[in-house]
Amino acid sequence: MPEQTVTAFPKDLLDARRELHEVHAELHAFLEDKPWSVGPSEGWDDVETGRWSPSVRPATDGWAEEDIRAREALQERIWKLSEFVITHTFWGTLSGPDRVDARTELIQASMPAPAETESTG
């Protein structure tokens, strides 16, 4: 269960931050079964090259257009929620370390409970 908050956050700010957690989780789940490259790629295997950080990527046809649009919609929602949270007028009521502490507290207060996290993946 999320920690009890000391700061009295406005409901719209707390709701937006909770939704931001949810949309991030939704994007993460969405990306799990997608190819590594959005566009078509021949892939590569440079393990035998002796590079300091070799990597292997299989060939892929890339993503379907509907998947690209779905990812863009999720990212757009994340950007809008982030903007709302970051620029909320509440932050103007705090300064210095109090603002930093409150931002950290908001993140903790808005996180889903562990049971919710386990059910989403």
Secondary structure, DSSP 8 states (H G I E B T S, - for coil): -----SS---HHHHHHHHHHHHHHHHHHHHHTTS-S-SS-B--EE-GGGT-SS--EE--B----HHHHHHHHHHHHHHHHHHHHHHT-GGGGG--HHHHHHHHHHHHHHHS--HHHHHHH-
